[in-house]
Amino acid sequence: MIRRVFWLGVGIAAGVALNRKVKQTAHAVTPAGIANNVGDAMRELAGAIGAFGADVRAGMVEREDELADAVERRSGVTPGARARRANG
């Protein structure tokens, strides 16, 4: 008797879990589910593009400073953009 109740409980739990998974999968292929997935992907892409842009700008500033140092070392002249950034 206990054995049958145990397996009945296991079957009910498996049925509930399977039912939830089927509902989630069915929602994912509806227009609303697809729109949610696309929206999430677009937000993730926008974040990645923003981070890439920030990295590029930081690299540009770093390289500009390196070049300005080289110009100053070789010629003794402080480039204008660097002097403005140091004062501003």
ZALO-486823 format. One record per residue: residue in three letters; x, z, y of N, C-alpha, C, O in turn. Coordinates in nm, 2 decimals. Atoms other than C-alpha are relative to their C-alpha. Layout:
! ZALO-486823
+---------+--------+--------+--------+--------+--------+--------+--------+--------+--------+--------+--------+--------+
: residuo :   n_xx :   n_zz :   n_yy :  ca_xx :  ca_zz :  ca_yy :   c_xx :   c_zz :   c_yy :   o_xx :   o_zz :   o_yy :
+---------+--------+--------+--------+--------+--------+--------+--------+--------+--------+--------+--------+--------+
:     ala :      X :      Z :      Y :      X :      Z :      Y :      X :      Z :      Y :      X :      Z :      Y :
...
+---------+--------+--------+--------+--------+--------+--------+--------+--------+--------+--------+--------+--------+
//
This chain:
! ZALO-486823
+---------+--------+--------+--------+--------+--------+--------+--------+--------+--------+--------+--------+--------+
: residuo :   n_xx :   n_zz :   n_yy :  ca_xx :  ca_zz :  ca_yy :   c_xx :   c_zz :   c_yy :   o_xx :   o_zz :   o_yy :
+---------+--------+--------+--------+--------+--------+--------+--------+--------+--------+--------+--------+--------+
:     met :   0.08 :   0.00 :  -0.12 :   0.00 :   0.00 :   0.00 :   0.09 :   0.00 :   0.13 :   0.06 :  -0.08 :   0.22 :
:     ile :  -0.09 :  -0.01 :  -0.12 :   0.28 :   0.10 :   0.25 :   0.07 :  -0.14 :   0.01 :   0.10 :  -0.18 :   0.13 :
:     arg :  -0.07 :   0.12 :  -0.01 :   0.46 :  -0.22 :   0.16 :  -0.09 :  -0.11 :   0.06 :  -0.04 :  -0.19 :   0.15 :
:     arg :   0.09 :   0.10 :  -0.06 :   0.16 :  -0.44 :   0.25 :  -0.02 :   0.03 :   0.15 :  -0.03 :  -0.07 :   0.23 :
:     val :   0.02 :  -0.03 :  -0.14 :   0.11 :  -0.26 :   0.58 :   0.13 :  -0.03 :   0.08 :   0.12 :  -0.09 :   0.19 :
:     phe :  -0.13 :   0.04 :  -0.06 :   0.48 :  -0.31 :   0.66 :   0.00 :  -0.15 :   0.02 :   0.03 :  -0.19 :   0.13 :
:     trp :  -0.01 :   0.14 :  -0.01 :   0.46 :  -0.68 :   0.59 :  -0.11 :  -0.06 :   0.10 :  -0.09 :  -0.16 :   0.16 :
:     leu :   0.11 :   0.04 :  -0.09 :   0.13 :  -0.71 :   0.78 :   0.05 :   0.03 :   0.15 :   0.03 :  -0.06 :   0.23 :
:     gly :  -0.06 :  -0.02 :  -0.13 :   0.31 :  -0.55 :   1.08 :   0.11 :  -0.10 :   0.04 :   0.11 :  -0.14 :   0.16 :
:     val :  -0.10 :   0.10 :  -0.02 :   0.60 :  -0.78 :   1.05 :  -0.06 :  -0.14 :   0.03 :  -0.01 :  -0.21 :   0.12 :
:     gly :   0.07 :   0.13 :  -0.03 :   0.37 :  -1.08 :   1.04 :  -0.07 :   0.00 :   0.13 :  -0.06 :  -0.10 :   0.21 :
:     ile :   0.06 :  -0.01 :  -0.13 :   0.18 :  -0.96 :   1.34 :   0.10 :  -0.02 :   0.11 :   0.08 :  -0.09 :   0.21 :
:     ala :  -0.11 :   0.01 :  -0.10 :   0.50 :  -0.91 :   1.54 :   0.06 :  -0.14 :   0.01 :   0.08 :  -0.19 :   0.12 :
:     ala :  -0.05 :   0.14 :   0.00 :   0.63 :  -1.25 :   1.44 :  -0.10 :  -0.10 :   0.06 :  -0.06 :  -0.19 :   0.14 :
:     gly :   0.10 :   0.08 :  -0.05 :   0.30 :  -1.41 :   1.53 :  -0.01 :   0.01 :   0.16 :  -0.02 :  -0.09 :   0.23 :
:     val :   0.00 :  -0.02 :  -0.15 :   0.30 :  -1.25 :   1.88 :   0.12 :  -0.06 :   0.06 :   0.11 :  -0.13 :   0.17 :
:     ala :  -0.12 :   0.06 :  -0.05 :   0.66 :  -1.35 :   1.94 :   0.00 :  -0.15 :   0.01 :   0.03 :  -0.21 :   0.10 :
:     leu :   0.01 :   0.15 :   0.01 :   0.60 :  -1.71 :   1.83 :  -0.10 :  -0.05 :   0.10 :  -0.08 :  -0.15 :   0.17 :
:     asn :   0.10 :   0.04 :  -0.10 :   0.28 :  -1.73 :   2.04 :   0.06 :   0.00 :   0.14 :   0.03 :  -0.09 :   0.22 :
:     arg :  -0.06 :   0.00 :  -0.13 :   0.47 :  -1.62 :   2.35 :   0.10 :  -0.11 :   0.03 :   0.10 :  -0.17 :   0.13 :
:     lys :  -0.10 :   0.10 :  -0.01 :   0.75 :  -1.86 :   2.29 :  -0.07 :  -0.14 :   0.02 :  -0.02 :  -0.22 :   0.10 :
:     val :   0.07 :   0.13 :  -0.01 :   0.51 :  -2.15 :   2.24 :  -0.07 :  -0.02 :   0.14 :  -0.06 :  -0.12 :   0.20 :
:     lys :   0.06 :   0.00 :  -0.14 :   0.33 :  -2.06 :   2.57 :   0.11 :  -0.03 :   0.10 :   0.08 :  -0.11 :   0.19 :
:     gln :  -0.11 :   0.02 :  -0.10 :   0.66 :  -2.05 :   2.76 :   0.05 :  -0.15 :  -0.01 :   0.07 :  -0.21 :   0.09 :
:     thr :  -0.05 :   0.14 :   0.02 :   0.77 :  -2.39 :   2.61 :  -0.11 :  -0.09 :   0.05 :  -0.07 :  -0.19 :   0.12 :
:     ala :   0.11 :   0.08 :  -0.05 :   0.43 :  -2.54 :   2.69 :   0.00 :   0.00 :   0.15 :  -0.03 :  -0.11 :   0.21 :
:     his :   0.00 :  -0.01 :  -0.15 :   0.45 :  -2.42 :   3.05 :   0.12 :  -0.08 :   0.05 :   0.11 :  -0.14 :   0.16 :
:     ala :  -0.12 :   0.07 :  -0.05 :   0.80 :  -2.57 :   3.08 :  -0.02 :  -0.15 :   0.01 :   0.05 :  -0.22 :   0.09 :
:     val :   0.02 :   0.14 :  -0.01 :   0.67 :  -2.92 :   3.02 :  -0.13 :  -0.04 :   0.08 :  -0.16 :  -0.16 :   0.09 :
:     thr :   0.11 :   0.04 :  -0.10 :   0.37 :  -2.90 :   3.26 :   0.06 :  -0.04 :   0.13 :   0.18 :   0.00 :   0.16 :
:     pro :  -0.05 :   0.03 :  -0.14 :   0.41 :  -3.04 :   3.61 :   0.05 :   0.12 :   0.08 :   0.15 :   0.11 :   0.14 :
:     ala :  -0.04 :  -0.12 :  -0.07 :   0.43 :  -2.69 :   3.75 :   0.13 :   0.05 :  -0.06 :   0.22 :   0.10 :   0.02 :
:     gly :  -0.12 :  -0.05 :   0.06 :   0.70 :  -2.59 :   3.50 :   0.12 :  -0.09 :   0.03 :   0.23 :  -0.04 :   0.06 :
:     ile :  -0.11 :   0.09 :  -0.04 :   0.90 :  -2.90 :   3.57 :   0.04 :   0.01 :   0.14 :   0.16 :   0.01 :   0.18 :
:     ala :  -0.03 :  -0.02 :  -0.14 :   0.87 :  -2.85 :   3.94 :   0.08 :   0.13 :   0.02 :   0.17 :   0.13 :   0.10 :
:     asn :  -0.08 :  -0.12 :  -0.01 :   1.00 :  -2.49 :   3.90 :   0.14 :  -0.03 :  -0.04 :   0.24 :   0.02 :   0.02 :
:     asn :  -0.14 :   0.03 :   0.05 :   1.30 :  -2.62 :   3.70 :   0.07 :  -0.09 :   0.10 :   0.19 :  -0.06 :   0.12 :
:     val :  -0.06 :   0.08 :  -0.10 :   1.37 :  -2.89 :   3.95 :   0.04 :   0.08 :   0.13 :   0.15 :   0.06 :   0.18 :
:     gly :  -0.03 :  -0.08 :  -0.12 :   1.34 :  -2.65 :   4.24 :   0.12 :   0.09 :  -0.02 :   0.20 :   0.11 :   0.07 :
:     asp :  -0.11 :  -0.08 :   0.03 :   1.58 :  -2.41 :   4.07 :   0.13 :  -0.08 :   0.00 :   0.23 :  -0.03 :   0.06 :
:     ala :  -0.12 :   0.09 :   0.00 :   1.83 :  -2.69 :   4.01 :   0.04 :  -0.04 :   0.14 :   0.16 :  -0.04 :   0.17 :
:     met :  -0.03 :   0.04 :  -0.13 :   1.81 :  -2.80 :   4.37 :   0.06 :   0.11 :   0.08 :   0.15 :   0.09 :   0.16 :
:     arg :  -0.05 :  -0.12 :  -0.07 :   1.87 :  -2.45 :   4.50 :   0.15 :   0.02 :  -0.04 :   0.23 :   0.05 :   0.04 :
:     glu :  -0.13 :  -0.02 :   0.06 :   2.17 :  -2.42 :   4.27 :   0.10 :  -0.10 :   0.05 :   0.21 :  -0.07 :   0.09 :
:     leu :  -0.09 :   0.11 :  -0.05 :   2.31 :  -2.76 :   4.38 :   0.03 :   0.02 :   0.15 :   0.14 :   0.00 :   0.19 :
:     ala :  -0.02 :  -0.03 :  -0.14 :   2.26 :  -2.67 :   4.75 :   0.10 :   0.11 :   0.02 :   0.19 :   0.10 :   0.11 :
:     gly :  -0.10 :  -0.11 :  -0.01 :   2.45 :  -2.35 :   4.70 :   0.14 :  -0.05 :  -0.03 :   0.24 :  -0.01 :   0.03 :
:     ala :  -0.13 :   0.05 :   0.04 :   2.73 :  -2.53 :   4.52 :   0.06 :  -0.09 :   0.11 :   0.18 :  -0.09 :   0.14 :
:     ile :  -0.04 :   0.09 :  -0.11 :   2.75 :  -2.79 :   4.80 :   0.05 :   0.08 :   0.12 :   0.15 :   0.05 :   0.18 :
:     gly :  -0.04 :  -0.09 :  -0.11 :   2.76 :  -2.52 :   5.06 :   0.14 :   0.07 :  -0.02 :   0.22 :   0.08 :   0.07 :
:     ala :  -0.12 :  -0.06 :   0.04 :   3.04 :  -2.34 :   4.88 :   0.12 :  -0.09 :   0.01 :   0.23 :  -0.06 :   0.05 :
:     phe :  -0.11 :   0.10 :   0.00 :   3.24 :  -2.66 :   4.84 :   0.03 :  -0.03 :   0.15 :   0.15 :  -0.04 :   0.18 :
:     gly :  -0.03 :   0.03 :  -0.14 :   3.20 :  -2.73 :   5.22 :   0.08 :   0.11 :   0.06 :   0.17 :   0.09 :   0.14 :
:     ala :  -0.07 :  -0.11 :  -0.05 :   3.32 :  -2.38 :   5.30 :   0.15 :   0.00 :  -0.05 :   0.24 :   0.03 :   0.03 :
:     asp :  -0.13 :   0.01 :   0.06 :   3.62 :  -2.43 :   5.07 :   0.08 :  -0.11 :   0.07 :   0.20 :  -0.09 :   0.10 :
:     val :  -0.07 :   0.11 :  -0.07 :   3.71 :  -2.76 :   5.23 :   0.04 :   0.04 :   0.14 :   0.15 :   0.01 :   0.19 :
:     arg :  -0.04 :  -0.05 :  -0.13 :   3.69 :  -2.61 :   5.58 :   0.11 :   0.10 :   0.00 :   0.20 :   0.09 :   0.09 :
:     ala :  -0.11 :  -0.10 :   0.01 :   3.91 :  -2.32 :   5.48 :   0.13 :  -0.07 :  -0.03 :   0.23 :  -0.03 :   0.03 :
:     gly :  -0.12 :   0.07 :   0.03 :   4.16 :  -2.56 :   5.33 :   0.05 :  -0.08 :   0.12 :   0.17 :  -0.09 :   0.14 :
:     met :  -0.04 :   0.07 :  -0.12 :   4.16 :  -2.77 :   5.65 :   0.07 :   0.09 :   0.10 :   0.17 :   0.05 :   0.16 :
:     val :  -0.06 :  -0.10 :  -0.10 :   4.23 :  -2.47 :   5.87 :   0.14 :   0.04 :  -0.05 :   0.23 :   0.05 :   0.03 :
:     glu :  -0.13 :  -0.04 :   0.06 :   4.51 :  -2.36 :   5.63 :   0.10 :  -0.11 :   0.02 :   0.21 :  -0.08 :   0.06 :
:     arg :  -0.10 :   0.11 :  -0.01 :   4.67 :  -2.70 :   5.63 :   0.03 :  -0.03 :   0.14 :   0.15 :  -0.06 :   0.17 :
:     glu :  -0.02 :   0.02 :  -0.15 :   4.63 :  -2.74 :   6.01 :   0.11 :   0.11 :   0.04 :   0.20 :   0.07 :   0.12 :
:     asp :  -0.10 :  -0.10 :  -0.04 :   4.82 :  -2.41 :   6.05 :   0.14 :  -0.03 :  -0.06 :   0.24 :  -0.01 :   0.01 :
:     glu :  -0.13 :   0.03 :   0.06 :   5.09 :  -2.52 :   5.81 :   0.07 :  -0.11 :   0.08 :   0.19 :  -0.11 :   0.11 :
:     leu :  -0.06 :   0.12 :  -0.08 :   5.14 :  -2.85 :   6.00 :   0.04 :   0.05 :   0.14 :   0.14 :   0.01 :   0.19 :
:     ala :  -0.03 :  -0.05 :  -0.13 :   5.13 :  -2.66 :   6.33 :   0.13 :   0.08 :   0.00 :   0.22 :   0.07 :   0.09 :
:     asp :  -0.13 :  -0.07 :   0.01 :   5.41 :  -2.43 :   6.21 :   0.11 :  -0.09 :  -0.02 :   0.22 :  -0.07 :   0.04 :
:     ala :  -0.10 :   0.10 :   0.01 :   5.61 :  -2.73 :   6.10 :   0.04 :  -0.06 :   0.13 :   0.16 :  -0.08 :   0.16 :
:     val :  -0.02 :   0.07 :  -0.12 :   5.57 :  -2.90 :   6.43 :   0.07 :   0.10 :   0.10 :   0.17 :   0.06 :   0.17 :
:     glu :  -0.06 :  -0.10 :  -0.09 :   5.66 :  -2.58 :   6.62 :   0.14 :   0.03 :  -0.04 :   0.23 :   0.04 :   0.05 :
:     arg :  -0.14 :  -0.03 :   0.05 :   5.97 :  -2.51 :   6.40 :   0.09 :  -0.12 :   0.04 :   0.20 :  -0.10 :   0.08 :
:     arg :  -0.09 :   0.12 :  -0.02 :   6.10 :  -2.87 :   6.44 :   0.01 :  -0.03 :   0.15 :   0.12 :  -0.08 :   0.19 :
:     ser :   0.00 :   0.05 :  -0.14 :   6.01 :  -2.93 :   6.81 :   0.00 :   0.11 :   0.10 :   0.04 :   0.09 :   0.22 :
:     gly :   0.01 :  -0.11 :  -0.10 :   5.96 :  -2.59 :   6.97 :  -0.13 :  -0.01 :   0.08 :  -0.15 :   0.08 :   0.16 :
:     val :   0.12 :   0.01 :  -0.08 :   5.62 :  -2.71 :   7.10 :  -0.11 :   0.05 :  -0.08 :  -0.13 :   0.02 :  -0.20 :
:     thr :   0.12 :  -0.06 :   0.07 :   5.30 :  -2.52 :   7.01 :  -0.11 :  -0.10 :   0.01 :  -0.15 :  -0.13 :   0.13 :
:     pro :   0.11 :   0.09 :  -0.01 :   5.03 :  -2.77 :   6.92 :  -0.12 :   0.06 :   0.07 :  -0.15 :   0.18 :   0.06 :
:     gly :   0.11 :  -0.04 :  -0.08 :   4.72 :  -2.75 :   7.15 :  -0.11 :   0.07 :  -0.08 :  -0.16 :   0.17 :  -0.04 :
:     ala :   0.12 :  -0.06 :   0.07 :   4.45 :  -2.68 :   6.89 :   0.04 :   0.14 :  -0.05 :  -0.05 :   0.23 :  -0.06 :
:     arg :  -0.04 :  -0.13 :   0.05 :   4.65 :  -2.39 :   6.74 :   0.00 :   0.10 :   0.12 :  -0.04 :   0.22 :   0.10 :
:     ala :  -0.01 :  -0.09 :  -0.11 :   4.71 :  -2.24 :   7.08 :  -0.14 :   0.04 :   0.05 :  -0.16 :   0.16 :   0.09 :
:     arg :   0.14 :  -0.03 :  -0.04 :   4.34 :  -2.26 :   7.17 :  -0.07 :   0.09 :  -0.10 :  -0.14 :   0.19 :  -0.06 :
:     arg :   0.06 :  -0.09 :   0.10 :   4.24 :  -2.10 :   6.84 :   0.06 :   0.14 :   0.01 :  -0.01 :   0.24 :  -0.01 :
:     ala :  -0.06 :  -0.13 :  -0.01 :   4.49 :  -1.82 :   6.89 :  -0.05 :   0.08 :   0.13 :  -0.06 :   0.20 :   0.12 :
:     asn :   0.05 :  -0.06 :  -0.12 :   4.36 :  -1.75 :   7.24 :  -0.16 :   0.02 :   0.00 :  -0.21 :   0.11 :   0.07 :
:     gly :   0.14 :  -0.01 :   0.00 :   3.99 :  -1.80 :   7.16 :  -0.05 :   0.08 :  -0.11 :  -0.17 :   0.10 :  -0.13 :
+---------+--------+--------+--------+--------+--------+--------+--------+--------+--------+--------+--------+--------+
//
